[in-house]
C-alpha cells in the first residue's frame, strides 16, 4: 500500500491553483498527502475498538431458584 501511495504521489508533482481564502498555487503532492493523512487519522479513529464502560451491570440471582428442581407432571408429560 505504501508503494502504491508513493507512486501516485510522485506522478502528481505539478502545481494546481487551490482556493484557500484566496487563490494559491499549491503542489498536488501536498494536497494529496494532506488528504491521505487526514484519511488515515479518521480511519484510525473510526476503526478502533470501543471503550468498555467502567461500571458493569451486575446480575442478581433469585435466592429461591432451585437448580435441580424436579419437573411438574405436566412438564414431564410434555417432554415425553
PDB file of N, CA, C and O in Angstrom, chain B, residues numbered from 101:
ATOM      1  N   UNK B 101       0.830  -1.182   0.000  1.00  0.00           N
ATOM      2  CA  UNK B 101       0.000   0.000   0.000  1.00  0.00           C
ATOM      3  C   UNK B 101       0.881   1.255   0.000  1.00  0.00           C
ATOM      4  O   UNK B 101       0.569   2.246  -0.659  1.00  0.00           O
ATOM      5  N   UNK B 102       1.973   1.192   0.743  1.00  0.00           N
ATOM      6  CA  UNK B 102       2.885   2.329   0.792  1.00  0.00           C
ATOM      7  C   UNK B 102       3.483   2.607  -0.578  1.00  0.00           C
ATOM      8  O   UNK B 102       3.632   3.765  -0.969  1.00  0.00           O
ATOM      9  N   UNK B 103       3.827   1.553  -1.309  1.00  0.00           N
ATOM     10  CA  UNK B 103       4.391   1.715  -2.648  1.00  0.00           C
ATOM     11  C   UNK B 103       3.356   2.354  -3.569  1.00  0.00           C
ATOM     12  O   UNK B 103       3.689   3.257  -4.337  1.00  0.00           O
ATOM     13  N   UNK B 104       2.130   1.905  -3.504  1.00  0.00           N
ATOM     14  CA  UNK B 104       1.058   2.460  -4.335  1.00  0.00           C
ATOM     15  C   UNK B 104       0.853   3.950  -4.045  1.00  0.00           C
ATOM     16  O   UNK B 104       0.729   4.751  -4.971  1.00  0.00           O
ATOM     17  N   UNK B 105       0.818   4.317  -2.780  1.00  0.00           N
ATOM     18  CA  UNK B 105       0.654   5.720  -2.399  1.00  0.00           C
ATOM     19  C   UNK B 105       1.847   6.543  -2.887  1.00  0.00           C
ATOM     20  O   UNK B 105       1.666   7.654  -3.385  1.00  0.00           O
ATOM     21  N   UNK B 106       3.056   6.013  -2.752  1.00  0.00           N
ATOM     22  CA  UNK B 106       4.255   6.723  -3.200  1.00  0.00           C
ATOM     23  C   UNK B 106       4.226   6.947  -4.705  1.00  0.00           C
ATOM     24  O   UNK B 106       4.540   8.042  -5.171  1.00  0.00           O
ATOM     25  N   UNK B 107       3.854   5.933  -5.467  1.00  0.00           N
ATOM     26  CA  UNK B 107       3.783   6.070  -6.930  1.00  0.00           C
ATOM     27  C   UNK B 107       2.749   7.126  -7.314  1.00  0.00           C
ATOM     28  O   UNK B 107       3.015   7.964  -8.176  1.00  0.00           O
ATOM     29  N   UNK B 108       1.587   7.095  -6.694  1.00  0.00           N
ATOM     30  CA  UNK B 108       0.535   8.071  -7.006  1.00  0.00           C
ATOM     31  C   UNK B 108       1.003   9.490  -6.670  1.00  0.00           C
ATOM     32  O   UNK B 108       0.796  10.417  -7.452  1.00  0.00           O
ATOM     33  N   UNK B 109       1.628   9.652  -5.515  1.00  0.00           N
ATOM     34  CA  UNK B 109       2.095  10.978  -5.125  1.00  0.00           C
ATOM     35  C   UNK B 109       3.203  11.480  -6.045  1.00  0.00           C
ATOM     36  O   UNK B 109       3.226  12.664  -6.379  1.00  0.00           O
ATOM     37  N   UNK B 110       4.116  10.613  -6.460  1.00  0.00           N
ATOM     38  CA  UNK B 110       5.229  11.029  -7.324  1.00  0.00           C
ATOM     39  C   UNK B 110       4.760  11.360  -8.745  1.00  0.00           C
ATOM     40  O   UNK B 110       5.401  12.160  -9.426  1.00  0.00           O
ATOM     41  N   UNK B 111       3.683  10.775  -9.195  1.00  0.00           N
ATOM     42  CA  UNK B 111       3.157  11.068 -10.527  1.00  0.00           C
ATOM     43  C   UNK B 111       2.342  12.370 -10.545  1.00  0.00           C
ATOM     44  O   UNK B 111       1.968  12.848 -11.616  1.00  0.00           O
ATOM     45  N   UNK B 112       2.073  12.928  -9.400  1.00  0.00           N
ATOM     46  CA  UNK B 112       1.272  14.155  -9.304  1.00  0.00           C
ATOM     47  C   UNK B 112       2.089  15.271  -8.665  1.00  0.00           C
ATOM     48  O   UNK B 112       1.703  15.813  -7.629  1.00  0.00           O
ATOM     49  N   UNK B 113       3.210  15.611  -9.279  1.00  0.00           N
ATOM     50  CA  UNK B 113       4.107  16.622  -8.730  1.00  0.00           C
ATOM     51  C   UNK B 113       3.776  18.036  -9.206  1.00  0.00           C
ATOM     52  O   UNK B 113       4.292  18.995  -8.632  1.00  0.00           O
ATOM     53  N   UNK B 114       2.944  18.203 -10.225  1.00  0.00           N
ATOM     54  CA  UNK B 114       2.672  19.536 -10.755  1.00  0.00           C
ATOM     55  C   UNK B 114       1.862  20.368  -9.767  1.00  0.00           C
ATOM     56  O   UNK B 114       1.280  19.844  -8.817  1.00  0.00           O
ATOM     57  N   UNK B 115       1.839  21.689 -10.013  1.00  0.00           N
ATOM     58  CA  UNK B 115       1.129  22.595  -9.116  1.00  0.00           C
ATOM     59  C   UNK B 115      -0.262  22.898  -9.661  1.00  0.00           C
ATOM     60  O   UNK B 115      -0.482  22.936 -10.872  1.00  0.00           O
ATOM     61  N   UNK B 116      -1.185  23.109  -8.745  1.00  0.00           N
ATOM     62  CA  UNK B 116      -2.550  23.458  -9.117  1.00  0.00           C
ATOM     63  C   UNK B 116      -2.950  24.712  -8.344  1.00  0.00           C
ATOM     64  O   UNK B 116      -2.422  24.993  -7.269  1.00  0.00           O
ATOM     65  N   UNK B 117      -3.892  25.456  -8.914  1.00  0.00           N
ATOM     66  CA  UNK B 117      -4.434  26.607  -8.204  1.00  0.00           C
ATOM     67  C   UNK B 117      -5.490  26.107  -7.234  1.00  0.00           C
ATOM     68  O   UNK B 117      -6.440  25.423  -7.613  1.00  0.00           O
ATOM     69  N   UNK B 118      -5.302  26.459  -6.008  1.00  0.00           N
ATOM     70  CA  UNK B 118      -6.168  25.969  -4.946  1.00  0.00           C
ATOM     71  C   UNK B 118      -6.670  27.175  -4.177  1.00  0.00           C
ATOM     72  O   UNK B 118      -5.889  28.057  -3.820  1.00  0.00           O
ATOM     73  N   UNK B 119      -7.978  27.219  -3.917  1.00  0.00           N
ATOM     74  CA  UNK B 119      -8.539  28.345  -3.194  1.00  0.00           C
ATOM     75  C   UNK B 119      -8.545  28.039  -1.711  1.00  0.00           C
ATOM     76  O   UNK B 119      -9.294  27.179  -1.244  1.00  0.00           O
ATOM     77  N   UNK B 120      -7.709  28.745  -0.978  1.00  0.00           N
ATOM     78  CA  UNK B 120      -7.703  28.676   0.484  1.00  0.00           C
ATOM     79  C   UNK B 120      -7.771  30.129   0.950  1.00  0.00           C
ATOM     80  O   UNK B 120      -6.743  30.731   1.261  1.00  0.00           O
ATOM     81  N   UNK B 121      -8.975  30.690   0.998  1.00  0.00           N
ATOM     82  CA  UNK B 121      -9.196  32.095   1.320  1.00  0.00           C
ATOM     83  C   UNK B 121      -8.330  32.985   0.426  1.00  0.00           C
ATOM     84  O   UNK B 121      -7.698  33.938   0.882  1.00  0.00           O
ATOM     85  N   UNK B 122      -8.325  32.650  -0.819  1.00  0.00           N
ATOM     86  CA  UNK B 122      -7.549  33.349  -1.842  1.00  0.00           C
ATOM     87  C   UNK B 122      -6.883  32.288  -2.701  1.00  0.00           C
ATOM     88  O   UNK B 122      -6.540  31.210  -2.215  1.00  0.00           O
ATOM     89  N   UNK B 123      -6.700  32.596  -3.984  1.00  0.00           N
ATOM     90  CA  UNK B 123      -6.124  31.602  -4.889  1.00  0.00           C
ATOM     91  C   UNK B 123      -4.627  31.475  -4.635  1.00  0.00           C
ATOM     92  O   UNK B 123      -3.894  32.465  -4.633  1.00  0.00           O
ATOM     93  N   UNK B 124      -4.192  30.247  -4.422  1.00  0.00           N
ATOM     94  CA  UNK B 124      -2.777  29.969  -4.184  1.00  0.00           C
ATOM     95  C   UNK B 124      -2.348  28.811  -5.064  1.00  0.00           C
ATOM     96  O   UNK B 124      -3.136  27.914  -5.360  1.00  0.00           O
ATOM     97  N   UNK B 125      -1.123  28.840  -5.467  1.00  0.00           N
ATOM     98  CA  UNK B 125      -0.558  27.753  -6.258  1.00  0.00           C
ATOM     99  C   UNK B 125       0.058  26.740  -5.287  1.00  0.00           C
ATOM    100  O   UNK B 125       1.045  27.028  -4.610  1.00  0.00           O
ATOM    101  N   UNK B 126      -0.541  25.561  -5.237  1.00  0.00           N
ATOM    102  CA  UNK B 126      -0.127  24.537  -4.272  1.00  0.00           C
ATOM    103  C   UNK B 126       0.242  23.277  -5.042  1.00  0.00           C
ATOM    104  O   UNK B 126      -0.452  22.914  -5.992  1.00  0.00           O
ATOM    105  N   UNK B 127       1.334  22.593  -4.648  1.00  0.00           N
ATOM    106  CA  UNK B 127       1.656  21.334  -5.317  1.00  0.00           C
ATOM    107  C   UNK B 127       0.573  20.276  -5.063  1.00  0.00           C
ATOM    108  O   UNK B 127       0.059  20.137  -3.953  1.00  0.00           O
ATOM    109  N   UNK B 128       0.249  19.545  -6.117  1.00  0.00           N
ATOM    110  CA  UNK B 128      -0.739  18.461  -5.976  1.00  0.00           C
ATOM    111  C   UNK B 128      -0.261  17.432  -4.973  1.00  0.00           C
ATOM    112  O   UNK B 128      -1.064  16.810  -4.277  1.00  0.00           O
ATOM    113  N   UNK B 129       1.038  17.256  -4.901  1.00  0.00           N
ATOM    114  CA  UNK B 129       1.638  16.314  -3.954  1.00  0.00           C
ATOM    115  C   UNK B 129       1.249  16.667  -2.520  1.00  0.00           C
ATOM    116  O   UNK B 129       0.920  15.785  -1.727  1.00  0.00           O
ATOM    117  N   UNK B 130       1.287  17.957  -2.189  1.00  0.00           N
ATOM    118  CA  UNK B 130       0.940  18.387  -0.832  1.00  0.00           C
ATOM    119  C   UNK B 130      -0.536  18.157  -0.551  1.00  0.00           C
ATOM    120  O   UNK B 130      -0.898  17.687   0.528  1.00  0.00           O
ATOM    121  N   UNK B 131      -1.398  18.486  -1.523  1.00  0.00           N
ATOM    122  CA  UNK B 131      -2.841  18.302  -1.334  1.00  0.00           C
ATOM    123  C   UNK B 131      -3.165  16.824  -1.141  1.00  0.00           C
ATOM    124  O   UNK B 131      -3.894  16.466  -0.216  1.00  0.00           O
ATOM    125  N   UNK B 132      -2.629  15.967  -2.005  1.00  0.00           N
ATOM    126  CA  UNK B 132      -2.893  14.530  -1.878  1.00  0.00           C
ATOM    127  C   UNK B 132      -2.309  13.962  -0.586  1.00  0.00           C
ATOM    128  O   UNK B 132      -2.937  13.121   0.057  1.00  0.00           O
ATOM    129  N   UNK B 133      -1.132  14.407  -0.207  1.00  0.00           N
ATOM    130  CA  UNK B 133      -0.511  13.927   1.033  1.00  0.00           C
ATOM    131  C   UNK B 133      -1.310  14.301   2.264  1.00  0.00           C
ATOM    132  O   UNK B 133      -1.493  13.488   3.170  1.00  0.00           O
ATOM    133  N   UNK B 134      -1.792  15.551   2.292  1.00  0.00           N
ATOM    134  CA  UNK B 134      -2.593  16.001   3.440  1.00  0.00           C
ATOM    135  C   UNK B 134      -3.914  15.245   3.504  1.00  0.00           C
ATOM    136  O   UNK B 134      -4.341  14.832   4.582  1.00  0.00           O
ATOM    137  N   UNK B 135      -4.562  15.063   2.360  1.00  0.00           N
ATOM    138  CA  UNK B 135      -5.830  14.330   2.349  1.00  0.00           C
ATOM    139  C   UNK B 135      -5.629  12.862   2.739  1.00  0.00           C
ATOM    140  O   UNK B 135      -6.474  12.278   3.418  1.00  0.00           O
ATOM    141  N   UNK B 136      -4.514  12.269   2.311  1.00  0.00           N
ATOM    142  CA  UNK B 136      -4.211  10.890   2.709  1.00  0.00           C
ATOM    143  C   UNK B 136      -4.013  10.808   4.223  1.00  0.00           C
ATOM    144  O   UNK B 136      -4.520   9.892   4.872  1.00  0.00           O
ATOM    145  N   UNK B 137      -3.272  11.770   4.783  1.00  0.00           N
ATOM    146  CA  UNK B 137      -3.027  11.784   6.226  1.00  0.00           C
ATOM    147  C   UNK B 137      -4.330  11.951   6.997  1.00  0.00           C
ATOM    148  O   UNK B 137      -4.549  11.270   7.999  1.00  0.00           O
ATOM    149  N   UNK B 138      -5.200  12.854   6.537  1.00  0.00           N
ATOM    150  CA  UNK B 138      -6.500  13.041   7.190  1.00  0.00           C
ATOM    151  C   UNK B 138      -7.322  11.749   7.119  1.00  0.00           C
ATOM    152  O   UNK B 138      -7.988  11.379   8.087  1.00  0.00           O
ATOM    153  N   UNK B 139      -7.272  11.067   5.971  1.00  0.00           N
ATOM    154  CA  UNK B 139      -7.997   9.797   5.827  1.00  0.00           C
ATOM    155  C   UNK B 139      -7.486   8.728   6.770  1.00  0.00           C
ATOM    156  O   UNK B 139      -8.274   7.959   7.321  1.00  0.00           O
ATOM    157  N   UNK B 140      -6.173   8.669   6.964  1.00  0.00           N
ATOM    158  CA  UNK B 140      -5.590   7.687   7.890  1.00  0.00           C
ATOM    159  C   UNK B 140      -6.033   7.981   9.324  1.00  0.00           C
ATOM    160  O   UNK B 140      -6.393   7.066  10.064  1.00  0.00           O
ATOM    161  N   UNK B 141      -6.006   9.237   9.708  1.00  0.00           N
ATOM    162  CA  UNK B 141      -6.404   9.609  11.080  1.00  0.00           C
ATOM    163  C   UNK B 141      -7.881   9.302  11.318  1.00  0.00           C
ATOM    164  O   UNK B 141      -8.240   8.729  12.347  1.00  0.00           O
ATOM    165  N   UNK B 142      -8.741   9.686  10.363  1.00  0.00           N
ATOM    166  CA  UNK B 142     -10.176   9.420  10.507  1.00  0.00           C
ATOM    167  C   UNK B 142     -10.445   7.911  10.525  1.00  0.00           C
ATOM    168  O   UNK B 142     -11.259   7.443  11.320  1.00  0.00           O
ATOM    169  N   UNK B 143      -9.779   7.153   9.666  1.00  0.00           N
ATOM    170  CA  UNK B 143      -9.937   5.695   9.655  1.00  0.00           C
ATOM    171  C   UNK B 143      -9.509   5.064  10.955  1.00  0.00           C
ATOM    172  O   UNK B 143     -10.149   4.128  11.436  1.00  0.00           O
ATOM    173  N   UNK B 144      -8.425   5.568  11.534  1.00  0.00           N
ATOM    174  CA  UNK B 144      -7.962   5.040  12.821  1.00  0.00           C
ATOM    175  C   UNK B 144      -8.978   5.328  13.916  1.00  0.00           C
ATOM    176  O   UNK B 144      -9.296   4.454  14.723  1.00  0.00           O
ATOM    177  N   UNK B 145      -9.490   6.566  13.941  1.00  0.00           N
ATOM    178  CA  UNK B 145     -10.445   6.934  14.988  1.00  0.00           C
ATOM    179  C   UNK B 145     -11.750   6.154  14.871  1.00  0.00           C
ATOM    180  O   UNK B 145     -12.335   5.779  15.887  1.00  0.00           O
ATOM    181  N   UNK B 146     -12.211   5.906  13.654  1.00  0.00           N
ATOM    182  CA  UNK B 146     -13.460   5.169  13.469  1.00  0.00           C
ATOM    183  C   UNK B 146     -13.275   3.670  13.641  1.00  0.00           C
ATOM    184  O   UNK B 146     -14.233   2.972  13.975  1.00  0.00           O
ATOM    185  N   UNK B 147     -12.082   3.162  13.424  1.00  0.00           N
ATOM    186  CA  UNK B 147     -11.865   1.723  13.453  1.00  0.00           C
ATOM    187  C   UNK B 147     -11.390   1.161  14.767  1.00  0.00           C
ATOM    188  O   UNK B 147     -11.327  -0.057  14.931  1.00  0.00           O
ATOM    189  N   UNK B 148     -11.053   2.021  15.707  1.00  0.00           N
ATOM    190  CA  UNK B 148     -10.548   1.493  16.980  1.00  0.00           C
ATOM    191  C   UNK B 148     -11.685   0.889  17.798  1.00  0.00           C
ATOM    192  O   UNK B 148     -12.839   1.296  17.659  1.00  0.00           O
ATOM    193  N   UNK B 149     -11.361  -0.077  18.647  1.00  0.00           N
ATOM    194  CA  UNK B 149     -12.418  -0.698  19.460  1.00  0.00           C
ATOM    195  C   UNK B 149     -12.997   0.293  20.460  1.00  0.00           C
ATOM    196  O   UNK B 149     -12.312   1.197  20.941  1.00  0.00           O
ATOM    197  N   UNK B 150     -14.248   0.102  20.752  1.00  0.00           N
ATOM    198  CA  UNK B 150     -14.934   0.989  21.686  1.00  0.00           C
ATOM    199  C   UNK B 150     -14.472   0.697  23.115  1.00  0.00           C
ATOM    200  O   UNK B 150     -14.167  -0.443  23.467  1.00  0.00           O
ATOM    201  N   UNK B 151     -14.428   1.743  23.918  1.00  0.00           N
ATOM    202  CA  UNK B 151     -14.045   1.572  25.319  1.00  0.00           C
ATOM    203  C   UNK B 151     -15.184   0.931  26.083  1.00  0.00           C
ATOM    204  O   UNK B 151     -16.354   1.215  25.829  1.00  0.00           O
ATOM    205  N   UNK B 152     -14.839   0.071  27.012  1.00  0.00           N
ATOM    206  CA  UNK B 152     -15.856  -0.529  27.872  1.00  0.00           C
ATOM    207  C   UNK B 152     -16.159   0.438  29.003  1.00  0.00           C
ATOM    208  O   UNK B 152     -15.264   1.113  29.510  1.00  0.00           O
ATOM    209  N   UNK B 153     -17.399   0.501  29.387  1.00  0.00           N
ATOM    210  CA  UNK B 153     -17.762   1.412  30.463  1.00  0.00           C
ATOM    211  C   UNK B 153     -17.191   0.911  31.782  1.00  0.00           C
ATOM    212  O   UNK B 153     -16.987  -0.289  31.969  1.00  0.00           O
ATOM    213  N   UNK B 154     -16.937   1.835  32.683  1.00  0.00           N
ATOM    214  CA  UNK B 154     -16.311   1.472  33.950  1.00  0.00           C
ATOM    215  C   UNK B 154     -17.269   0.720  34.872  1.00  0.00           C
ATOM    216  O   UNK B 154     -16.829  -0.068  35.709  1.00  0.00           O
ATOM    217  N   UNK B 155     -18.548   0.950  34.727  1.00  0.00           N
ATOM    218  CA  UNK B 155     -19.498   0.225  35.571  1.00  0.00           C
ATOM    219  C   UNK B 155     -20.079  -0.948  34.774  1.00  0.00           C
ATOM    220  O   UNK B 155     -20.586  -0.778  33.665  1.00  0.00           O
ATOM    221  N   UNK B 156     -19.994  -2.100  35.349  1.00  0.00           N
ATOM    222  CA  UNK B 156     -20.535  -3.287  34.705  1.00  0.00           C
ATOM    223  C   UNK B 156     -21.861  -3.628  35.373  1.00  0.00           C
ATOM    224  O   UNK B 156     -22.039  -3.474  36.581  1.00  0.00           O
ATOM    225  N   UNK B 157     -22.782  -4.096  34.537  1.00  0.00           N
ATOM    226  CA  UNK B 157     -24.073  -4.474  35.087  1.00  0.00           C
ATOM    227  C   UNK B 157     -23.922  -5.773  35.869  1.00  0.00           C
ATOM    228  O   UNK B 157     -23.324  -6.736  35.389  1.00  0.00           O
ATOM    229  N   UNK B 158     -24.458  -5.783  37.049  1.00  0.00           N
ATOM    230  CA  UNK B 158     -24.404  -6.998  37.856  1.00  0.00           C
ATOM    231  C   UNK B 158     -25.761  -7.670  37.808  1.00  0.00           C
ATOM    232  O   UNK B 158     -26.805  -7.019  37.868  1.00  0.00           O
ATOM    233  N   UNK B 159     -25.720  -8.974  37.700  1.00  0.00           N
ATOM    234  CA  UNK B 159     -26.952  -9.740  37.676  1.00  0.00           C
ATOM    235  C   UNK B 159     -27.182 -10.318  39.065  1.00  0.00           C
ATOM    236  O   UNK B 159     -26.279 -10.872  39.692  1.00  0.00           O
ATOM    237  N   UNK B 160     -28.401 -10.173  39.517  1.00  0.00           N
ATOM    238  CA  UNK B 160     -28.740 -10.752  40.810  1.00  0.00           C
ATOM    239  C   UNK B 160     -29.452 -12.074  40.565  1.00  0.00           C
ATOM    240  O   UNK B 160     -30.283 -12.193  39.665  1.00  0.00           O
ATOM    241  N   UNK B 161     -29.118 -13.035  41.360  1.00  0.00           N
ATOM    242  CA  UNK B 161     -29.714 -14.362  41.241  1.00  0.00           C
ATOM    243  C   UNK B 161     -30.800 -14.494  42.303  1.00  0.00           C
ATOM    244  O   UNK B 161     -30.607 -14.168  43.474  1.00  0.00           O
ATOM    245  N   UNK B 162     -31.944 -14.982  41.846  1.00  0.00           N
ATOM    246  CA  UNK B 162     -33.069 -15.173  42.750  1.00  0.00           C
ATOM    247  C   UNK B 162     -32.708 -16.267  43.755  1.00  0.00           C
ATOM    248  O   UNK B 162     -32.439 -17.396  43.346  1.00  0.00           O
ATOM    249  N   UNK B 163     -32.693 -15.971  45.044  1.00  0.00           N
ATOM    250  CA  UNK B 163     -32.297 -16.980  46.039  1.00  0.00           C
ATOM    251  C   UNK B 163     -33.292 -18.139  46.153  1.00  0.00           C
ATOM    252  O   UNK B 163     -32.955 -19.192  46.696  1.00  0.00           O
ATOM    253  N   UNK B 164     -34.505 -17.952  45.647  1.00  0.00           N
ATOM    254  CA  UNK B 164     -35.482 -19.028  45.742  1.00  0.00           C
ATOM    255  C   UNK B 164     -35.404 -19.976  44.546  1.00  0.00           C
ATOM    256  O   UNK B 164     -36.144 -20.958  44.490  1.00  0.00           O
ATOM    257  N   UNK B 165     -34.519 -19.695  43.594  1.00  0.00           N
ATOM    258  CA  UNK B 165     -34.394 -20.537  42.409  1.00  0.00           C
ATOM    259  C   UNK B 165     -33.654 -21.824  42.760  1.00  0.00           C
ATOM    260  O   UNK B 165     -32.577 -21.793  43.357  1.00  0.00           O
ATOM    261  N   UNK B 166     -34.245 -22.950  42.382  1.00  0.00           N
ATOM    262  CA  UNK B 166     -33.618 -24.249  42.651  1.00  0.00           C
ATOM    263  C   UNK B 166     -33.086 -24.817  41.345  1.00  0.00           C
ATOM    264  O   UNK B 166     -33.808 -24.885  40.350  1.00  0.00           O
ATOM    265  N   UNK B 167     -31.825 -25.225  41.351  1.00  0.00           N
ATOM    266  CA  UNK B 167     -31.187 -25.711  40.134  1.00  0.00           C
ATOM    267  C   UNK B 167     -31.718 -27.090  39.754  1.00  0.00           C
ATOM    268  O   UNK B 167     -32.069 -27.304  38.594  1.00  0.00           O
ATOM    269  N   UNK B 168     -31.784 -27.999  40.665  1.00  0.00           N
ATOM    270  CA  UNK B 168     -32.189 -29.374  40.372  1.00  0.00           C
ATOM    271  C   UNK B 168     -33.623 -29.647  40.825  1.00  0.00           C
ATOM    272  O   UNK B 168     -33.926 -30.701  41.385  1.00  0.00           O
ATOM    273  N   UNK B 169     -34.474 -28.698  40.574  1.00  0.00           N
ATOM    274  CA  UNK B 169     -35.867 -28.829  40.961  1.00  0.00           C
ATOM    275  C   UNK B 169     -36.541 -29.875  40.066  1.00  0.00           C
ATOM    276  O   UNK B 169     -36.378 -29.824  38.847  1.00  0.00           O
ATOM    277  N   UNK B 170     -37.286 -30.810  40.633  1.00  0.00           N
ATOM    278  CA  UNK B 170     -37.966 -31.804  39.801  1.00  0.00           C
ATOM    279  C   UNK B 170     -39.055 -31.152  38.952  1.00  0.00           C
ATOM    280  O   UNK B 170     -39.642 -30.144  39.345  1.00  0.00           O
ATOM    281  N   UNK B 171     -39.313 -31.736  37.794  1.00  0.00           N
ATOM    282  CA  UNK B 171     -40.307 -31.185  36.875  1.00  0.00           C
ATOM    283  C   UNK B 171     -41.722 -31.455  37.358  1.00  0.00           C
ATOM    284  O   UNK B 171     -41.979 -32.439  38.052  1.00  0.00           O
ATOM    285  N   UNK B 172     -42.632 -30.575  36.986  1.00  0.00           N
ATOM    286  CA  UNK B 172     -44.048 -30.832  37.249  1.00  0.00           C
ATOM    287  C   UNK B 172     -44.490 -31.992  36.370  1.00  0.00           C
ATOM    288  O   UNK B 172     -43.812 -32.339  35.403  1.00  0.00           O
ATOM    289  N   UNK B 173     -45.596 -32.574  36.698  1.00  0.00           N
ATOM    290  CA  UNK B 173     -46.102 -33.701  35.902  1.00  0.00           C
ATOM    291  C   UNK B 173     -46.443 -33.254  34.485  1.00  0.00           C
ATOM    292  O   UNK B 173     -46.193 -33.992  33.532  1.00  0.00           O
ATOM    293  N   UNK B 174     -47.001 -32.078  34.331  1.00  0.00           N
ATOM    294  CA  UNK B 174     -47.356 -31.597  33.002  1.00  0.00           C
ATOM    295  C   UNK B 174     -46.100 -31.357  32.141  1.00  0.00           C
ATOM    296  O   UNK B 174     -46.109 -31.632  30.941  1.00  0.00           O
ATOM    297  N   UNK B 175     -45.033 -30.847  32.753  1.00  0.00           N
ATOM    298  CA  UNK B 175     -43.802 -30.646  32.013  1.00  0.00           C
ATOM    299  C   UNK B 175     -43.154 -31.973  31.657  1.00  0.00           C
ATOM    300  O   UNK B 175     -42.662 -32.144  30.541  1.00  0.00           O
ATOM    301  N   UNK B 176     -43.149 -32.897  32.576  1.00  0.00           N
ATOM    302  CA  UNK B 176     -42.570 -34.211  32.316  1.00  0.00           C
ATOM    303  C   UNK B 176     -43.336 -34.921  31.208  1.00  0.00           C
ATOM    304  O   UNK B 176     -42.734 -35.582  30.362  1.00  0.00           O
ATOM    305  N   UNK B 177     -44.681 -34.785  31.206  1.00  0.00           N
ATOM    306  CA  UNK B 177     -45.510 -35.384  30.179  1.00  0.00           C
ATOM    307  C   UNK B 177     -45.231 -34.735  28.811  1.00  0.00           C
ATOM    308  O   UNK B 177     -45.219 -35.420  27.788  1.00  0.00           O
ATOM    309  N   UNK B 178     -45.010 -33.437  28.801  1.00  0.00           N
ATOM    310  CA  UNK B 178     -44.735 -32.715  27.546  1.00  0.00           C
ATOM    311  C   UNK B 178     -43.408 -33.182  26.945  1.00  0.00           C
ATOM    312  O   UNK B 178     -43.310 -33.341  25.729  1.00  0.00           O
ATOM    313  N   UNK B 179     -42.409 -33.400  27.761  1.00  0.00           N
ATOM    314  CA  UNK B 179     -41.102 -33.834  27.261  1.00  0.00           C
ATOM    315  C   UNK B 179     -41.189 -35.227  26.651  1.00  0.00           C
ATOM    316  O   UNK B 179     -40.523 -35.514  25.656  1.00  0.00           O
ATOM    317  N   UNK B 180     -42.012 -36.097  27.248  1.00  0.00           N
ATOM    318  CA  UNK B 180     -42.140 -37.447  26.707  1.00  0.00           C
ATOM    319  C   UNK B 180     -42.847 -37.348  25.406  1.00  0.00           C
ATOM    320  O   UNK B 180     -43.077 -38.363  24.749  1.00  0.00           O
TER     321      UNK B 180
END
